[in-house]
Amino acid sequence: MKIVPVPVREDNYAYLLVDEPTNMAAVVDPYDIPKVQAAANQLGVSLIAAITTHHHFDHSGGNEVFASKYPGAPIYGGSDKVPKLTNLVKDKDEFVVGENIRVRCLATPCHTQDSICYYVTDMAKTSQPGGVFTGDTLFIGGCGNFFEGTGEEMHTALSYLGTLPDETVTYVGHEYTAKNAAFAMTVEPTNADISRLYRTARENTITTGRSTIGDEKLWNVFMRPHSEEVKKATGLTGDESAIVTKLRQMKNSFKG
């Protein structure tokens, strides 16, 4: 299994999810089909499916072109708001890309109610860590806006992602790491792992794929409402969903 990020728009990521023995690939959030096709051609792989994390145009905006260029190829997503959807998926559904990549669907409603994260593993290389495509639910060091949900739903979604193996590599929807790191340092200033996050952002233009679920538990303040420093920064104790809500409000007004 190989996962290749394809930067699109100003800060979005599409991805090629490649089954290496068959040279078959699915594209995740194919906003810009010409860029995706160029990346696929460079790798020598055939596109056989599209996987959509949620219906927002900057993620699903390439679905119609994909459907016209690859008739009969499945397009997976969490609701009929996803353009050209052929395969509606729900929590814990599974499907296979190529012959070897198992994809498990994780429903994570909040940013949108149809947000699906996709946990991928290679059945032929069981020693390889899995990966998870998180769309606009989880970012490296942050989380998405609660456009269609609540702090309680985001806390539930992030906790759900936190049940994945710690070595699971995160593949996010946007390059927001530097801003997330700057905010996190104001919330947990003594957290050495957040300093590590800041260095990761400073040293890498593309940070997706450089974090794991284990890392996020250490440096993502939205996954750390139990932290005493996070509680102090928000002025709240007890209800972790309320803490996540307060963090989102603080991040929305953060100017750093």
Backbone as numpy.savetxt, mean C-alpha at the origin, in Angstrom:
# Nx Ny Nz CAx CAy CAz Cx Cy Cz
9.17 -14.57 -7.52 8.32 -13.37 -7.52 9.20 -12.14 -7.52
8.91 -11.25 -8.45 9.60 -9.97 -8.51 8.54 -8.87 -8.51
8.80 -7.81 -7.75 7.89 -6.66 -7.71 8.67 -5.43 -8.12
8.17 -4.77 -9.16 8.87 -3.63 -9.73 7.98 -2.39 -9.65
8.40 -1.35 -8.92 7.60 -0.12 -8.88 7.72 0.65 -10.19
6.61 1.25 -10.60 6.58 2.09 -11.79 6.04 3.46 -11.34
6.90 4.45 -11.13 6.42 5.77 -10.72 5.52 6.39 -11.79
4.36 6.91 -11.38 3.43 7.58 -12.28 2.93 8.86 -11.61
2.36 9.75 -12.43 1.93 11.06 -11.94 3.06 11.72 -11.15
2.70 12.58 -10.19 3.73 13.27 -9.43 4.36 12.39 -8.37
3.55 11.55 -7.70 4.08 10.79 -6.58 3.40 9.44 -6.40
2.64 8.99 -7.39 1.98 7.68 -7.30 2.91 6.55 -7.71
2.55 5.35 -7.29 3.21 4.15 -7.77 2.20 3.19 -8.38
2.52 2.72 -9.59 1.96 1.48 -10.10 3.04 0.41 -9.88
2.67 -0.84 -10.04 3.63 -1.93 -9.82 3.43 -3.04 -10.84
4.53 -3.70 -11.18 4.46 -4.97 -11.89 4.74 -6.08 -10.88
3.80 -7.02 -10.80 3.93 -8.20 -9.94 4.22 -9.37 -10.86
5.47 -9.82 -10.86 5.96 -10.75 -11.89 6.12 -12.15 -11.33
5.50 -13.11 -12.01 5.76 -14.53 -11.76 6.93 -14.92 -12.64
8.12 -15.00 -12.05 9.34 -15.13 -12.85 9.43 -16.41 -13.69
9.01 -17.57 -13.19 9.13 -18.77 -14.05 8.31 -18.69 -15.34
7.19 -17.97 -15.30 6.32 -17.91 -16.49 6.45 -16.59 -17.25
7.15 -15.60 -16.67 7.23 -14.25 -17.25 5.85 -13.64 -17.46
4.93 -13.97 -16.57 3.61 -13.36 -16.57 3.55 -12.35 -15.43
2.81 -11.27 -15.67 2.77 -10.22 -14.66 1.38 -9.61 -14.56
1.02 -9.23 -13.34 -0.15 -8.39 -13.10 0.35 -6.98 -12.83
-0.45 -5.99 -13.21 -0.12 -4.62 -12.90 -1.05 -4.15 -11.79
-0.46 -3.54 -10.77 -1.22 -3.01 -9.64 -1.40 -1.51 -9.83
-2.65 -1.06 -9.77 -3.00 0.36 -9.92 -2.40 0.97 -11.19
-2.85 0.48 -12.36 -2.22 0.87 -13.63 -2.70 2.22 -14.15
-2.29 3.29 -13.50 -2.76 4.61 -13.91 -2.28 4.98 -15.32
-1.01 4.71 -15.60 -0.38 5.15 -16.85 0.04 3.91 -17.65
-0.82 3.47 -18.55 -0.55 2.22 -19.27 0.70 2.30 -20.14
0.98 3.39 -20.87 2.23 3.41 -21.64 3.47 3.22 -20.77
3.52 3.84 -19.60 4.66 3.64 -18.71 4.74 2.20 -18.21
3.58 1.65 -17.89 3.54 0.26 -17.42 3.99 -0.68 -18.52
3.50 -0.46 -19.74 3.90 -1.31 -20.86 5.39 -1.21 -21.13
5.96 -0.01 -21.05 7.39 0.16 -21.27 8.19 -0.62 -20.24
7.74 -0.57 -18.98 8.44 -1.32 -17.93 8.31 -2.82 -18.17
7.12 -3.27 -18.58 6.91 -4.69 -18.86 7.79 -5.15 -20.03
7.87 -4.32 -21.06 8.69 -4.67 -22.22 10.16 -4.76 -21.84
10.60 -3.85 -20.99 12.00 -3.87 -20.56 12.32 -5.14 -19.78
11.32 -5.63 -19.02 11.51 -6.85 -18.25 11.25 -8.11 -19.07
10.62 -7.96 -20.22 10.28 -9.11 -21.05 9.15 -9.94 -20.49
8.15 -9.26 -19.90 7.03 -9.98 -19.29 5.73 -9.62 -19.99
4.76 -10.52 -19.88 3.44 -10.33 -20.48 2.45 -9.92 -19.40
1.66 -8.89 -19.68 0.65 -8.45 -18.72 -0.61 -9.29 -18.87
-1.05 -9.87 -17.76 -2.19 -10.80 -17.82 -3.34 -10.40 -16.91
-3.15 -9.36 -16.05 -4.21 -8.98 -15.11 -3.92 -7.59 -14.57
-4.97 -6.94 -14.09 -4.84 -5.66 -13.37 -5.47 -5.81 -12.00
-4.80 -5.24 -11.00 -5.24 -5.31 -9.61 -5.39 -3.87 -9.11
-6.56 -3.55 -8.57 -6.87 -2.17 -8.18 -7.07 -2.10 -6.67
-6.33 -1.19 -6.01 -6.44 -1.10 -4.55 -7.68 -0.34 -4.11
-8.14 0.63 -4.91 -9.37 1.36 -4.62 -9.75 2.19 -5.84
-10.94 2.78 -5.81 -11.49 3.36 -7.03 -10.99 4.74 -7.40
-10.24 5.41 -6.56 -9.79 6.76 -6.88 -9.03 6.79 -8.21
-9.25 7.86 -8.97 -8.78 7.92 -10.35 -7.27 7.79 -10.47
-6.51 8.31 -9.50 -5.06 8.23 -9.60 -4.54 6.80 -9.40
-5.43 5.88 -9.07 -5.06 4.47 -8.96 -5.75 3.61 -10.03
-7.00 3.92 -10.33 -7.77 3.12 -11.29 -7.88 3.76 -12.66
-7.25 4.92 -12.85 -7.44 5.70 -14.07 -6.95 5.05 -15.34
-6.13 4.01 -15.23 -5.66 3.31 -16.43 -6.46 2.07 -16.77
-7.48 1.76 -15.96 -8.20 0.50 -16.17 -8.89 0.42 -17.52
-9.47 1.52 -17.97 -10.18 1.48 -19.24 -9.23 1.22 -20.39
-8.08 1.87 -20.39 -7.09 1.63 -21.44 -6.56 0.21 -21.34
-6.32 -0.25 -20.11 -5.86 -1.63 -19.93 -6.86 -2.61 -20.52
-8.15 -2.41 -20.23 -9.18 -3.32 -20.73 -9.24 -3.33 -22.25
-9.01 -2.17 -22.86 -9.06 -2.11 -24.33 -7.84 -2.78 -24.96
-6.69 -2.69 -24.30 -5.46 -3.26 -24.85 -5.29 -4.74 -24.50
-5.93 -5.19 -23.43 -5.79 -6.58 -22.99 -7.18 -7.18 -22.78
-7.96 -7.31 -23.84 -9.32 -7.84 -23.68 -9.30 -9.25 -23.11
-10.17 -9.48 -22.16 -10.23 -10.79 -21.51 -9.37 -10.92 -20.28
-8.45 -9.97 -20.06 -7.63 -10.03 -18.85 -8.46 -9.58 -17.66
-8.38 -10.29 -16.55 -9.19 -9.91 -15.38 -8.72 -8.59 -14.78
-9.68 -7.83 -14.24 -9.40 -6.61 -13.49 -10.06 -6.78 -12.13
-9.22 -6.86 -11.10 -9.68 -7.13 -9.74 -9.87 -5.82 -8.98
-10.87 -5.79 -8.10 -11.10 -4.62 -7.26 -12.19 -4.87 -6.24
-12.36 -3.90 -5.34 -13.24 -4.10 -4.18 -14.66 -3.60 -4.33
-15.01 -2.95 -5.46 -16.39 -2.51 -5.66 -16.62 -2.22 -7.13
-17.90 -2.04 -7.47 -18.22 -1.72 -8.87 -17.89 -0.27 -9.22
-17.34 0.49 -8.27 -16.82 1.81 -8.59 -15.48 1.73 -9.33
-14.85 0.57 -9.29 -13.58 0.37 -10.00 -13.87 0.25 -11.49
-13.31 1.11 -12.33 -13.59 1.05 -13.76 -13.23 -0.31 -14.37
-14.11 -0.77 -15.24 -13.89 -2.01 -16.00 -13.66 -3.23 -15.12
-14.19 -3.19 -13.91 -14.04 -4.33 -12.99 -14.61 -5.60 -13.62
-13.86 -6.69 -13.53 -14.37 -8.00 -13.95 -14.47 -8.97 -12.79
-13.59 -8.80 -11.78 -13.54 -9.74 -10.66 -13.65 -8.97 -9.35
-14.85 -8.99 -8.76 -15.08 -8.33 -7.47 -14.49 -9.19 -6.36
-13.67 -8.59 -5.50 -13.05 -9.35 -4.41 -13.48 -8.77 -3.07
-13.44 -9.64 -2.07 -13.78 -9.24 -0.70 -12.72 -9.81 0.23
-12.85 -9.49 1.51 -11.86 -9.90 2.48 -11.64 -11.41 2.47
-10.37 -11.80 2.44 -9.90 -13.18 2.50 -10.06 -13.94 1.19
-10.57 -13.30 0.14 -10.56 -13.94 -1.17 -9.12 -14.16 -1.62
-8.91 -15.18 -2.46 -7.58 -15.45 -2.99 -7.66 -15.71 -4.48
-6.59 -15.37 -5.19 -6.44 -15.73 -6.59 -4.95 -15.89 -6.89
-4.63 -16.34 -8.08 -3.25 -16.65 -8.44 -2.85 -15.83 -9.66
-1.64 -15.30 -9.64 -1.05 -14.62 -10.80 -0.01 -15.54 -11.40
-0.14 -15.81 -12.71 0.74 -16.79 -13.33 0.45 -18.17 -12.78
1.51 -18.84 -12.38 1.34 -20.18 -11.81 1.77 -20.26 -10.34
2.43 -19.21 -9.84 3.11 -19.37 -8.56 2.80 -18.31 -7.51
2.19 -17.21 -7.89 1.99 -16.12 -6.94 0.57 -16.17 -6.39
0.48 -16.40 -5.10 -0.82 -16.39 -4.43 -1.11 -14.98 -3.92
-2.31 -14.50 -4.20 -2.73 -13.17 -3.78 -3.90 -13.33 -2.81
-3.75 -12.78 -1.61 -4.83 -12.80 -0.63 -5.33 -11.37 -0.41
-6.64 -11.20 -0.45 -7.26 -9.89 -0.36 -7.58 -9.55 1.09
-7.22 -8.34 1.49 -7.47 -7.86 2.85 -8.32 -6.60 2.74
-9.55 -6.67 3.20 -10.43 -5.50 3.17 -10.00 -4.52 4.25
-9.73 -3.28 3.84 -9.25 -2.25 4.77 -10.02 -0.94 4.54
-11.34 -0.96 4.75 -12.13 0.24 4.47 -11.79 1.40 5.40
-11.64 2.57 4.82 -11.51 3.84 5.53 -11.22 4.94 4.52
-10.02 4.90 3.92 -9.68 5.90 2.89 -10.79 5.92 1.84
-11.15 4.74 1.36 -12.41 4.50 0.65 -13.01 3.23 1.24
-14.30 3.05 1.04 -14.93 1.84 1.56 -14.58 0.61 0.73
-14.03 0.81 -0.49 -13.65 -0.34 -1.31 -12.14 -0.59 -1.29
-11.44 -0.04 -0.30 -9.99 -0.24 -0.22 -9.67 -1.70 0.09
-8.85 -2.29 -0.78 -8.37 -3.65 -0.60 -6.85 -3.63 -0.63
-6.22 -4.23 0.35 -4.79 -4.48 0.31 -4.57 -5.92 -0.17
-3.48 -6.14 -0.85 -3.23 -7.45 -1.46 -1.91 -8.00 -0.93
-2.00 -9.12 -0.21 -0.84 -9.80 0.34 -0.40 -10.88 -0.64
0.85 -10.81 -1.09 1.32 -11.71 -2.15 2.48 -12.56 -1.65
2.44 -13.83 -2.01 3.51 -14.77 -1.66 3.81 -15.65 -2.86
5.04 -16.14 -2.91 5.49 -17.00 -4.00 5.43 -18.45 -3.54
4.53 -19.21 -4.13 4.36 -20.61 -3.72 5.55 -21.46 -4.12
6.35 -21.01 -5.11 7.51 -21.77 -5.55 8.77 -21.41 -4.77
8.75 -20.27 -4.08 9.92 -19.81 -3.31 9.43 -19.42 -1.92
9.13 -20.43 -1.13 8.48 -20.17 0.16 9.39 -19.45 1.15
10.70 -19.42 0.87 11.62 -18.70 1.76 11.61 -17.19 1.49
11.06 -16.78 0.36 11.02 -15.36 0.03 9.94 -14.67 0.86
10.27 -13.55 1.50 9.22 -12.83 2.24 8.09 -12.40 1.32
6.89 -12.35 1.87 5.76 -11.85 1.11 5.82 -10.34 0.98
4.88 -9.83 0.20 4.75 -8.38 0.05 3.29 -8.00 0.20
3.03 -6.73 0.46 1.65 -6.27 0.55 1.52 -4.93 -0.16
0.56 -4.86 -1.08 0.22 -3.63 -1.77 -0.87 -2.93 -0.95
-0.54 -1.76 -0.45 -1.41 -1.13 0.54 -2.19 0.07 0.01
-2.01 0.43 -1.28 -2.77 1.54 -1.83 -2.61 2.79 -0.99
-3.74 3.40 -0.62 -3.71 4.61 0.20 -4.18 4.33 1.62
-4.04 3.08 2.08 -4.33 2.74 3.47 -3.09 2.96 4.32
-2.03 2.24 4.03 -0.76 2.37 4.74 0.27 2.99 3.82
0.94 4.04 4.30 2.13 4.57 3.65 3.33 4.26 4.53
4.52 4.42 3.99 5.71 4.25 4.81 5.74 5.39 5.83
5.56 5.05 7.08 5.53 6.04 8.14 4.24 6.82 8.25
3.19 6.40 7.57 1.94 7.16 7.63 0.74 6.35 7.20
-0.39 7.04 6.99 -1.60 6.39 6.51 -2.39 7.39 5.67
-3.41 6.89 4.99 -4.21 7.73 4.12 -5.23 8.57 4.87
-5.77 9.56 4.15 -6.87 10.34 4.70 -8.11 9.48 4.88
-8.94 9.88 5.82 -10.16 9.10 6.13 -11.32 9.63 5.28
-11.19 9.59 3.97 -12.19 10.21 3.10 -13.57 9.58 3.23
-13.61 8.26 3.40 -14.90 7.57 3.46 -15.05 6.76 4.75
-14.23 7.09 5.74 -14.28 6.28 6.96 -13.91 7.08 8.20
-13.62 6.36 9.25 -13.38 6.93 10.57 -12.02 6.50 11.10
-11.60 7.16 12.18 -10.39 6.76 12.85 -10.45 5.33 13.36
-11.62 4.93 13.79 -11.78 3.55 14.25 -11.53 2.57 13.10
-12.04 2.89 11.91 -11.82 2.01 10.76 -10.34 1.97 10.37
-9.67 3.14 10.40 -8.25 3.13 10.05 -7.45 2.36 11.08
-7.77 2.53 12.35 -7.06 1.77 13.38 -7.26 0.27 13.17
-8.49 -0.12 12.82 -8.76 -1.53 12.54 -7.98 -2.01 11.33
-7.93 -1.18 10.28 -7.22 -1.55 9.05 -5.73 -1.72 9.31
-5.12 -0.76 10.00 -3.69 -0.84 10.27 -3.36 -2.00 11.21
-4.25 -2.26 12.16 -4.05 -3.40 13.06 -4.13 -4.71 12.27
-5.03 -4.76 11.30 -5.17 -5.94 10.44 -3.88 -6.15 9.65
-3.35 -5.10 9.05 -2.08 -5.23 8.34 -0.97 -5.64 9.28
-1.07 -5.22 10.53 -0.06 -5.58 11.51 -0.04 -7.05 11.88
-1.07 -7.81 11.47 -1.08 -9.25 11.73 -0.28 -10.02 10.68
0.11 -9.36 9.59 0.95 -10.02 8.59 2.33 -10.28 9.18
3.07 -11.22 8.62 4.43 -11.47 9.13 5.27 -10.20 9.11
6.09 -10.02 10.14 6.89 -8.81 10.26 7.79 -8.58 9.04
8.22 -9.66 8.38 9.13 -9.51 7.24 8.42 -9.12 5.94
7.09 -9.00 5.98 6.33 -8.63 4.80 6.77 -7.25 4.30
7.12 -7.17 3.02 7.59 -5.91 2.43 6.39 -5.07 2.01
6.43 -3.78 2.30 5.31 -2.90 1.99 5.53 -2.17 0.67
4.47 -2.19 -0.16 4.47 -1.50 -1.45 3.27 -0.55 -1.45
3.57 0.75 -1.33 2.56 1.74 -1.00 2.09 2.49 -2.25
1.03 3.29 -2.07 0.42 3.96 -3.21 1.05 5.28 -3.59
1.78 5.92 -2.66 2.38 7.23 -2.92 3.73 7.34 -2.26
4.58 8.21 -2.80 5.86 8.53 -2.20 5.68 9.73 -1.26
5.32 9.41 -0.02 5.09 10.43 1.01 6.05 10.28 2.18
7.10 9.48 2.01 7.90 9.06 3.16 8.59 10.23 3.85
9.14 11.15 3.09 9.89 12.26 3.72 8.98 13.10 4.61
7.79 13.43 4.11 6.85 14.23 4.91 6.37 13.44 6.12
6.14 12.15 5.94 5.70 11.33 7.07 6.77 11.26 8.14
8.02 11.14 7.72 9.12 11.07 8.69 9.25 12.38 9.46
9.12 13.50 8.77 9.22 14.80 9.43 8.12 14.96 10.48
6.91 14.54 10.13 5.81 14.60 11.09 6.06 13.67 12.27
6.46 12.44 11.98 6.67 11.46 13.04 7.70 11.94 14.06
8.71 12.66 13.60 9.75 13.14 14.52 9.20 14.16 15.51
8.12 14.83 15.15 7.51 15.77 16.10 6.61 15.06 17.10
6.20 13.84 16.77 5.30 13.08 17.64 6.09 12.21 18.61
7.10 11.51 18.10 7.94 10.64 18.93 9.40 11.03 18.76
9.82 12.16 19.29 11.17 12.66 19.01 12.30 11.79 19.54
12.02 10.92 20.50 13.11 10.09 21.05 13.13 8.69 20.44
12.26 8.44 19.47 12.19 7.12 18.84 13.31 6.98 17.81
14.30 6.13 18.11 15.44 5.97 17.22 15.05 5.38 15.87
13.97 4.60 15.84 13.54 4.02 14.57 13.00 5.09 13.63
12.42 6.15 14.18 11.96 7.25 13.33 13.15 7.98 12.73
14.25 8.07 13.45 15.48 8.62 12.87 15.94 7.75 11.70
15.78 6.45 11.84 16.13 5.52 10.75 15.20 5.74 9.55
13.92 5.96 9.82 12.97 6.28 8.75 13.37 7.56 8.03
13.76 8.57 8.80 14.17 9.84 8.22 15.37 9.66 7.30
16.33 8.84 7.73 17.51 8.58 6.89 17.11 7.83 5.62
16.19 6.89 5.73 15.73 6.15 4.56 15.13 7.11 3.53
14.33 8.06 4.00 13.72 9.03 3.09 14.76 9.96 2.48
15.74 10.34 3.27 16.76 11.28 2.80 17.69 10.64 1.77
17.93 9.34 1.91 18.92 8.66 1.08 18.33 7.99 -0.15
17.00 7.94 -0.28 16.37 7.22 -1.38 15.25 8.04 -2.00
15.32 8.25 -3.30 14.24 8.94 -4.00 12.99 8.09 -4.02
13.17 6.79 -4.24 12.08 5.82 -4.22 12.24 4.98 -2.97
11.28 5.09 -2.05 11.38 4.37 -0.78 10.46 3.16 -0.72
9.49 3.06 -1.63 8.60 1.91 -1.57 9.41 0.62 -1.72
9.04 -0.40 -0.98 9.79 -1.65 -0.97 10.96 -1.66 0.00
11.19 -0.54 0.69 12.30 -0.45 1.65 11.82 -0.50 3.10
10.58 -0.88 3.28 10.00 -0.99 4.62 9.28 -2.32 4.73
9.19 -2.80 5.93 8.43 -4.02 6.21 7.33 -3.71 7.22
6.42 -4.64 7.38 5.40 -4.48 8.41 6.06 -4.34 9.78
7.14 -5.08 10.00 7.88 -4.94 11.26 8.42 -3.54 11.45
8.97 -2.95 10.37 9.44 -1.57 10.45 8.30 -0.62 10.79
7.16 -0.80 10.14 6.04 0.11 10.35 5.57 0.10 11.81
5.63 -1.06 12.43 5.25 -1.14 13.85 6.20 -0.34 14.73
7.43 -0.14 14.24 8.43 0.57 15.01 8.45 2.07 14.72
8.17 2.47 13.47 8.35 3.88 13.11 7.11 4.59 12.60
6.01 3.91 12.43 4.79 4.54 11.94 3.90 4.91 13.13
3.79 6.20 13.41 3.07 6.62 14.63 1.60 6.21 14.57
1.03 6.05 13.38 -0.37 5.65 13.26 -0.57 4.18 13.66
0.52 3.43 13.70 0.46 2.05 14.18 0.95 1.94 15.62
1.17 3.10 16.27 1.75 3.12 17.61 0.92 3.95 18.60
-0.42 3.83 18.58 -1.22 4.61 19.53 -1.00 4.19 20.98
-0.34 3.04 21.18 -0.03 2.56 22.52 1.20 3.26 23.11
1.99 3.95 22.25 3.23 4.57 22.70 2.94 5.73 23.66
3.71 5.80 24.72 3.51 6.88 25.69 3.79 8.25 25.06
4.80 8.32 24.19 5.08 9.59 23.53 3.95 10.00 22.59
3.36 9.03 21.90 2.24 9.34 21.01 1.05 9.84 21.84
0.79 9.18 22.96 -0.29 9.64 23.83 -0.04 11.06 24.31
1.20 11.33 24.69 1.54 12.67 25.18 1.35 13.71 24.07
1.79 13.37 22.86 1.69 14.32 21.74 0.25 14.64 21.39
-0.62 13.63 21.51 -2.04 13.84 21.16 -2.84 14.37 22.34
-2.32 14.24 23.53 -3.05 14.65 24.71 -4.17 13.70 25.07
-4.07 12.45 24.57 -5.13 11.47 24.79 -4.54 10.20 25.38
-5.37 9.48 26.11 -5.01 8.15 26.61 -6.20 7.24 26.43
-5.93 5.95 26.46 -7.05 5.00 26.44 -7.48 4.59 25.05
-8.46 5.28 24.49 -9.08 4.88 23.23 -8.10 5.07 22.08
-7.58 3.95 21.55 -6.56 4.04 20.51 -7.13 4.58 19.20
-8.40 4.32 18.91 -9.02 4.88 17.71 -9.07 6.40 17.77
-9.36 6.93 18.95 -9.38 8.38 19.13 -7.98 8.97 18.95
-6.96 8.24 19.39 -5.58 8.69 19.22 -5.23 8.73 17.74
-5.62 7.70 16.99 -5.36 7.67 15.54 -6.09 8.83 14.86
-7.31 9.11 15.27 -8.07 10.24 14.72 -7.35 11.55 14.98
-6.87 11.74 16.21 -6.15 12.96 16.56 -4.86 13.09 15.76
-4.15 11.99 15.59 -2.92 12.01 14.79 -3.20 12.46 13.36
-4.30 11.97 12.79 -4.65 12.35 11.42 -4.96 13.84 11.34
-5.65 14.36 12.34 -5.92 15.80 12.38 -4.63 16.60 12.48
-3.72 16.13 13.31 -2.42 16.80 13.46 -1.62 16.77 12.16
-1.64 15.61 11.51 -0.90 15.47 10.24 -1.50 16.38 9.18
-2.82 16.49 9.15 -3.48 17.33 8.13 -3.07 18.79 8.25
-2.75 19.24 9.45 -2.39 20.64 9.66 -0.87 20.83 9.79
-0.12 19.75 9.64 1.35 19.81 9.79 1.97 20.57 8.61
2.84 21.50 8.90 3.44 22.35 7.87 4.91 22.04 7.63
5.44 21.05 8.30 6.88 20.77 8.18 7.26 20.13 6.87
